[in-house]
């Protein structure tokens, strides 16, 4: 009886959510795509029933803690601790644009005011960090009582598909990496709409293409940077994204989570960083979890041409059995991959993504990904995703890239597997945008189609999104120069001065070497003279002794 009530509750929940979507969504979407989505959600709901409780729950929102977490993630923890230093924070602040600095000032000011309300003295007041006039603070709107920027959230309209199947040719949009995205979005601050703000359409052929304005310095990939520089890229990206969202009039939310102890061994339900640490003990240099790569490889070898791959689920009992086998035998190299069918591998792959204790898009940045769904302009949406990809931890970013590369191959075989870009996006979206906490169901419903739109953009423009914008590289270069206390030559005069100093240092080194050689030669000369004198003295002594011996031997007369 209890089982029957549970099943009926699941069915009623599914229909309830479907009805809720029909009230907020678009009825013009293709029926098969929506059926893919509801089928996937039903599988997820069935899997959740009777499963373990979530490892994380959203804690009560604390204004000061949210601002403190933001400042720490932006590399500005010294502003909170009150430590006076010439470290990364000071170097970072010296490179910010006026708009970015105004955003940091607003955050720090809100943090300071919150502590004062608690009768707790802040470590450093905002005036001690910024010497700006009050006019600069007008660039950003007031912050809401929960510690978040609170402009009006623009109304989102779902994409409209052409029921006749006709569509225009894909348009090409120029994208420059030289100027910060927030500077190009300043028009929104005065309530105006820039020319890039146009609605995107659902039809695959209407998805715009982007042409990068190739910078003079060349293109830099994320993999080209050192870990230290990537960390600095993350600092600047968070400040830039917050400023960008502010100009776009989008609420920049952050999740504060209480992290329980996650599994430190096994496969499913283990954090990505822990999996990589375990894998690197056996295979140094691994950047993507081995089991994840093996599942993708299995699907590429046998499943790309299978009709309905990712859509048609495998047997629930088989998937459960294979999961247990993987947990026991994978790291002992005893797991038999020949027993894994294509649909089983697809089910295991989606299960692995869903059961990550901390989502692949990260718990703290998942609201920012969701907020990007509200952006109407394809160009601004790509810019937001670009900054978010730069923000992801290295393990999450590399694993996401491996997944997107695989999904691109699935779409390439659409004629045989009947999986279009839209179908794939609708199935992957509920697995990738995994919400945690009490309001998870409601949050998932609010981003049904919009989340699929983001997955489409991620799949289509992954090469662009894994390219580091020039303005971020420029920030890092300035930070490194400020930290080193040096500045690169910017004119012929400074270059000449640097060259002259270099030649002077070389001459000094040569003179020091010559002086050292003279000292050595002088010592050798004295040594040779002493040796010769010692040899003469020894020769004279030997002659005298020999003469004395000869005298003793002569007979007396």
C-alpha positions in Angstrom: 0.0 0.0 0.0 2.8 2.3 0.9 4.6 1.4 -2.4 1.4 2.2 -4.4 1.0 5.6 -2.7 4.7 6.4 -3.5 4.3 5.5 -7.1 1.0 7.4 -7.4 2.7 10.4 -5.8 5.5 10.2 -8.3 3.1 10.1 -11.2 1.0 12.9 -9.8 4.2 14.9 -9.3 5.3 14.4 -12.9 1.9 15.5 -14.2 1.8 18.4 -11.8 5.2 19.5 -13.0 4.2 19.1 -16.6 1.1 21.2 -16.0 3.2 23.8 -14.2 5.5 23.9 -17.2 2.6 24.4 -19.6 1.6 27.5 -17.6 5.1 29.0 -17.8 6.5 27.5 -21.0 5.8 27.6 -24.7 3.3 25.3 -26.3 5.1 25.6 -29.7 8.0 23.3 -28.7 8.3 20.0 -30.5 6.4 17.2 -28.7 9.2 14.7 -29.0 11.8 17.0 -27.4 9.5 17.6 -24.4 8.8 13.9 -24.1 12.6 13.4 -23.9 12.7 15.8 -21.1 9.7 14.4 -19.1 11.0 10.8 -19.6 14.4 11.9 -18.3 12.8 13.6 -15.3 10.7 10.6 -14.5 13.9 8.4 -14.5 15.6 10.9 -12.2 12.6 11.0 -9.8 12.4 7.2 -9.6 16.1 7.0 -8.9 15.8 9.6 -6.1 13.1 7.7 -4.3 14.5 5.7 -1.4 18.0 7.0 -2.1 20.3 8.6 0.4 19.7 12.1 1.7 21.6 14.9 0.0 25.0 15.6 1.3 24.4 19.3 1.2 21.6 21.5 2.3 21.3 25.2 1.7 21.9 27.0 5.0 20.2 30.2 6.1 21.4 33.2 4.1 23.7 35.4 6.1 24.4 38.7 4.6 27.9 39.2 5.9 29.0 35.6 5.3 27.8 35.8 1.6 29.9 39.0 1.1 32.9 37.6 2.9 32.7 34.4 0.7 32.5 36.6 -2.4 35.5 38.7 -1.4 37.6 35.6 -0.5 36.8 33.9 -3.8 37.7 37.1 -5.6 41.2 36.9 -4.1 40.5 39.8 -1.7 40.5 38.0 1.6 43.0 40.5 3.1 40.2 43.1 2.9 38.3 40.9 5.4 41.1 39.7 7.6 42.6 43.2 7.8 46.1 42.0 6.9 48.3 44.8 5.5 50.4 43.4 2.7 51.6 43.9 -0.8 50.3 40.6 -1.9 47.8 39.5 -4.6 44.9 41.5 -3.2 46.7 44.9 -3.6 48.1 43.8 -7.0 44.6 42.8 -8.1 43.0 46.1 -6.9 45.5 48.1 -8.9 44.5 46.4 -12.2 40.7 46.8 -11.9 38.7 49.1 -14.2 36.6 51.9 -12.8 33.4 49.8 -13.0 35.0 46.7 -11.5 36.5 48.7 -8.6 33.1 50.3 -7.9 31.6 46.8 -7.6 34.3 45.7 -5.2 33.7 48.9 -3.2 30.0 48.2 -3.1 30.6 44.6 -1.8 33.1 45.7 0.8 30.9 48.6 1.9 27.9 46.2 2.4 30.1 43.8 4.4 31.3 46.7 6.6 27.8 48.0 7.2 26.5 44.5 8.1 29.2 44.0 10.7 28.4 47.4 12.2 24.8 46.4 12.6 26.1 43.5 14.7 28.2 45.9 16.8 31.3 44.2 15.4 34.2 46.4 14.2 35.3 45.6 10.6 38.9 44.9 10.0 39.3 47.5 7.2 36.8 50.2 6.3 36.0 50.6 2.6 37.6 54.1 2.7 40.9 52.6 3.7 40.9 50.6 0.5 39.3 52.9 -2.1 40.0 56.6 -2.4 37.1 57.1 -4.9 34.5 59.8 -4.7 31.0 58.9 -3.8 30.0 59.4 -7.4 31.6 56.1 -8.4 29.3 54.2 -6.2 26.4 55.4 -8.3 27.5 53.0 -11.0 26.0 50.1 -9.1 22.5 49.7 -7.6 21.8 49.2 -3.9 22.3 45.8 -2.4 19.3 43.9 -1.0 19.0 42.9 2.6 20.1 39.4 1.9 23.5 40.6 0.6 22.8 40.4 -3.1 22.4 43.0 -5.9 18.7 43.6 -6.3 17.8 45.2 -9.6 14.6 44.1 -11.2 15.0 40.7 -12.8 14.1 40.9 -16.5 11.1 38.8 -17.6 12.1 35.7 -19.5 10.1 34.5 -22.5 10.6 31.0 -23.7 12.0 30.5 -27.2 9.6 30.2 -30.0 9.9 27.6 -32.6 8.7 28.0 -36.2 5.8 25.4 -36.5 6.2 25.6 -40.3 9.8 24.5 -40.1 11.1 27.6 -42.0 14.0 29.5 -40.7 16.5 32.1 -41.7 20.2 31.5 -42.2 22.4 31.4 -39.1 23.8 34.9 -38.4 27.4 35.6 -37.5 28.1 37.8 -34.5 31.5 39.4 -34.0 33.0 38.8 -30.5 36.0 40.8 -29.2 38.2 39.6 -26.3 40.0 42.9 -26.0 37.5 45.0 -24.0 36.0 43.8 -20.8 32.4 42.5 -21.3 31.1 44.8 -18.6 32.3 47.9 -20.4 30.4 46.9 -23.5 27.3 46.3 -21.4 27.3 49.8 -19.8 24.4 50.9 -22.0 22.1 48.8 -19.8 23.0 50.8 -16.7 20.9 53.7 -18.1 18.0 51.5 -19.0 18.8 51.3 -22.7 19.0 48.1 -24.7 22.1 47.5 -26.8 21.9 46.3 -30.4 23.0 42.8 -29.3 19.9 42.2 -27.2 17.8 40.0 -29.4 15.9 36.8 -28.5 17.3 33.5 -29.5 15.2 30.9 -31.3 14.9 27.2 -30.7 15.5 26.0 -34.3 19.1 24.6 -34.6 19.7 26.6 -37.8 18.8 29.8 -36.0 21.5 29.3 -33.4 24.0 32.2 -34.1 27.6 31.6 -34.9 30.4 33.8 -33.4 33.5 35.0 -35.1 36.3 36.0 -32.8 38.1 39.2 -33.6 41.6 37.8 -33.6 43.8 39.8 -31.2 47.3 40.8 -32.0 48.7 38.9 -29.1 47.2 35.7 -30.4 44.7 33.3 -28.8 45.4 31.7 -25.4 43.7 28.4 -24.3 43.0 27.6 -20.7 45.4 24.7 -20.9 48.3 27.0 -21.8 48.3 28.8 -18.4 50.0 27.8 -15.2 47.9 26.8 -12.2 48.9 30.1 -10.5 47.7 32.2 -13.4 44.5 30.2 -13.7 43.8 31.1 -10.1 44.2 34.8 -10.8 42.0 34.4 -13.9 39.3 33.1 -11.5 39.6 36.1 -9.2 39.2 38.6 -12.1 36.4 36.6 -13.7 34.3 36.7 -10.6 34.6 40.5 -10.3 34.0 40.9 -14.0 30.9 38.6 -14.0 29.4 40.4 -11.0 29.9 43.8 -12.7 28.6 42.4 -16.0 25.4 41.0 -14.4 24.9 44.3 -12.5 24.9 46.3 -15.8 22.6 43.7 -17.4 20.1 44.1 -14.5 20.4 40.5 -13.4 20.3 39.3 -9.8 23.7 37.7 -9.0 22.9 35.0 -6.4 25.3 32.8 -4.6 24.5 29.6 -2.7 26.0 29.1 0.7 26.2 25.5 1.5 27.1 23.3 4.5 29.4 20.6 3.3 29.1 17.2 4.9 31.9 14.7 4.7 31.8 13.1 1.2 33.2 9.7 0.2 36.9 9.5 -0.2 37.0 6.3 -2.1 34.9 4.5 -4.7 33.4 5.9 -7.9 29.8 7.2 -7.6 29.1 10.0 -5.1 32.8 10.9 -4.8 33.9 14.5 -5.5 35.8 15.1 -8.8 38.9 16.3 -7.0 39.0 13.2 -4.8 38.6 10.9 -7.9 41.4 12.7 -9.6 43.7 12.5 -6.6 43.1 8.7 -6.5 43.6 8.4 -10.2 46.8 10.4 -10.3 48.4 8.0 -7.8 48.2 5.3 -10.6 48.3 7.6 -13.7 50.1 10.9 -12.9 48.8 13.8 -15.0 45.2 12.6 -15.2 42.9 15.6 -15.7 39.5 13.8 -16.1 38.4 10.9 -13.8 39.3 7.6 -15.4 35.9 6.0 -15.0 34.3 9.0 -16.7 36.7 8.7 -19.6 36.1 5.0 -19.9 32.3 5.5 -20.0 32.7 8.1 -22.7 35.1 5.8 -24.6 32.7 2.9 -24.4 29.8 5.0 -25.8 32.0 6.4 -28.6 33.1 2.9 -29.7 29.7 1.3 -29.7 26.9 3.8 -29.2 27.3 6.9 -31.4 25.2 5.3 -34.2 22.7 3.6 -31.8 19.2 5.1 -32.3 18.0 6.9 -29.2 21.4 6.8 -27.4 21.1 8.9 -24.2 17.3 8.9 -24.7 16.4 5.2 -24.3 17.3 4.1 -20.8 19.0 0.8 -20.0 17.5 -1.8 -17.7 17.3 -0.4 -14.2 18.3 -3.7 -12.6 21.3 -4.1 -15.0 22.5 -0.5 -14.4 22.3 -1.1 -10.6 24.2 -4.3 -10.9 26.9 -2.7 -13.2 27.3 0.1 -10.7 28.0 -2.3 -7.9 30.5 -4.1 -10.1 32.3 -0.9 -11.0 32.6 0.1 -7.4 34.2 -3.3 -6.5 36.3 -4.1 -9.6 37.2 -0.9 -11.6 40.3 0.1 -9.7 41.5 -3.5 -9.6 41.3 -3.8 -13.4 38.9 -6.7 -13.1 35.7 -5.1 -14.5 34.5 -6.7 -17.7 33.5 -3.8 -20.1 32.2 -6.3 -22.7 29.1 -6.9 -20.6 28.2 -3.2 -20.7 25.6 -2.4 -23.4 25.3 1.1 -25.1 22.2 2.1 -23.1 23.7 0.8 -19.9 26.8 3.0 -20.4 24.6 6.0 -21.1 22.6 5.3 -17.9 25.8 5.0 -15.9 27.2 8.2 -17.3 24.1 10.2 -16.4 24.0 8.6 -13.0 27.7 9.5 -12.4 27.0 13.2 -13.2 23.8 13.3 -11.1 25.4 11.7 -8.0 28.4 14.0 -7.8 28.2 15.3 -4.2 29.0 18.8 -5.6 27.6 19.5 -9.0 29.8 19.7 -12.0 28.8 23.4 -12.4 29.6 23.8 -8.7 27.0 24.6 -6.0 28.1 28.2 -5.5 27.9 29.1 -9.2 24.9 27.2 -10.2 22.6 30.2 -9.5 24.8 32.3 -11.8 24.5 29.7 -14.6 20.7 29.8 -14.0 20.7 33.6 -14.2 22.4 33.4 -17.6 19.2 31.8 -18.9 17.4 35.2 -18.4 19.7 37.0 -20.9 18.0 37.7 -24.1 21.0 38.5 -26.3 23.0 35.5 -27.7 26.2 37.6 -27.5 25.7 38.5 -23.8 24.7 35.0 -23.0 27.9 33.6 -24.5 29.9 36.3 -22.6 28.3 35.3 -19.3 29.0 31.6 -20.0 32.6 32.5 -21.0 33.2 34.1 -17.6 31.5 31.2 -15.7 33.7 28.7 -17.5 36.8 30.6 -16.3 35.4 30.5 -12.8 35.0 26.7 -12.6 37.6 24.7 -10.6 40.1 23.0 -12.9 38.7 19.5 -12.3 35.2 20.6 -13.1 36.2 22.5 -16.2 38.2 19.6 -17.6 35.5 17.1 -17.0 32.8 19.3 -18.5 35.0 19.8 -21.6 35.3 16.0 -22.0 31.5 15.7 -21.7 30.8 18.4 -24.3 33.3 16.9 -26.8 31.4 13.6 -26.5 28.0 15.3 -27.0 29.3 17.0 -30.1 30.1 13.6 -31.6 26.6 12.3 -30.7 25.0 15.2 -32.6 27.3 14.6 -35.5 25.6 11.2 -36.0 22.1 12.6 -35.9 21.0 11.0 -39.1 21.7 7.5 -37.6 21.0 8.0 -33.9 18.1 10.4 -34.3 19.5 12.7 -31.6 19.5 16.3 -32.7 21.3 19.1 -30.8 18.0 20.1 -29.2 17.2 16.5 -28.2 20.6 16.0 -26.6 20.3 19.3 -24.8 16.9 18.5 -23.3 18.1 15.2 -22.0 21.5 16.5 -20.6 20.1 19.7 -19.0 18.3 18.1 -16.0 21.4 16.0 -15.3 23.8 18.8 -15.5 21.7 21.5 -13.7 21.2 19.4 -10.6 19.7 21.5 -7.8 20.0 20.6 -4.1 18.0 21.5 -1.1 14.3 22.0 -0.2 13.4 24.1 -3.3 15.1 21.8 -5.8 11.9 20.8 -7.6 10.7 24.4 -8.0 14.1 25.6 -9.3 14.3 22.8 -11.8 10.9 23.7 -13.2 11.8 27.4 -13.6 14.7 26.5 -15.9 13.2 23.7 -18.0 13.8 25.0 -21.5 16.2 27.8 -20.6 18.7 25.3 -19.2 18.5 23.3 -22.4 19.3 26.6 -24.3 22.5 26.9 -22.2 23.5 23.3 -22.9 23.1 24.0 -26.6 25.4 27.0 -26.4 27.9 25.0 -24.4 28.0 22.2 -26.9 28.1 24.4 -30.0 30.6 27.0 -28.8 32.9 25.0 -26.5 36.1 25.9 -28.3 35.3 29.6 -27.9 34.4 29.2 -24.2 37.7 27.5 -23.4 39.7 30.4 -24.9 40.9 33.0 -22.3 39.9 36.5 -23.2 42.7 39.0 -23.8 41.4 41.4 -21.2 41.8 38.7 -18.5 45.3 37.9 -19.7 46.1 41.7 -19.5 44.8 41.7 -15.9 47.1 38.8 -14.9 50.1 40.4 -16.6 49.5 43.6 -14.6 49.0 41.6 -11.4 52.3 39.8 -11.9 54.1 43.1 -12.7 52.7 44.8 -9.6 53.6 41.8 -7.4 57.1 41.8 -8.7 57.5 45.6 -8.3 58.6 45.9 -11.8 57.2 47.4 -15.0 57.9 46.3 -18.5 59.5 48.9 -20.8 56.8 50.8 -22.7 58.9 53.2 -24.8 62.2 53.3 -26.7 63.7 55.5 -24.0 62.9 53.1 -21.3 64.2 50.2 -23.4 67.5 52.1 -24.0 67.8 52.8 -20.3 67.2 49.2 -19.4 69.8 48.1 -22.1 72.4 50.6 -20.7 71.9 49.3 -17.2 72.2 45.7 -18.5 75.5 46.6 -20.2 76.8 48.3 -17.1 76.1 45.2 -15.0 77.9 43.1 -17.6 81.0 45.4 -17.5 81.0 45.2 -13.8 80.9 41.4 -13.9 83.8 41.4 -16.3 85.8 43.7 -14.2 85.1 41.6 -11.1 86.2 38.5 -13.1 89.4 40.3 -14.2 90.2 41.4 -10.7 89.7 37.9 -9.5 92.0 36.6 -12.2 94.8 39.0 -11.2 94.5 37.9 -7.6 94.8 34.3 -8.6 97.8 35.0 -10.9 99.5 37.0 -8.1 99.0 34.1 -5.7 100.4 31.6 -8.3 103.5 33.8 -8.8 104.2 34.0 -5.1 103.8 30.3 -4.8 106.2 29.7 -7.7 108.9 32.0 -6.3 108.6 30.4 -2.9 108.9 27.0 -4.5 112.1 28.0 -6.4 113.6 29.5 -3.2 112.8 26.4 -1.3 114.4 24.2 -4.0 117.6 26.4 -3.9 117.9 26.1 -0.2 117.3 22.4 -0.3 120.0 22.1 -3.0 122.6 24.1 -0.9 121.9 22.0 2.2 122.3 18.8 0.2 125.7 20.0 -1.2 127.0 21.0 2.3 126.0 17.6 3.7 127.6 15.8 0.8 130.9 17.8 1.3 130.9 16.9 5.0 130.5 13.2 4.3 133.4 13.4 1.8 135.7 15.0 4.4 135.1 12.3 6.9 135.9 9.6 4.5 139.5 11.0 3.6 142.5 9.1 5.4 144.7 11.0 7.8 148.2 11.9 6.6 
